[in-house]
């Protein structure tokens, strides 16, 4: 019978007020990002993803 291995470690804390958007898997084109707070749009950001 093999013994189960147990791994332990700690990760550094992420900042509490940052959001990361990874656009690597999006298709090329124009996108619109809407930030909503209490069902109201507070910011609209438009960006393009170009094919490399």
Buried (B, 14 or more C-beta within 10 A) or exposed (E): EEEEEEEEEEEEEEEEEEEEEEEEEEEEEEEEEEEEEEEEEEEEEEEEEEEE
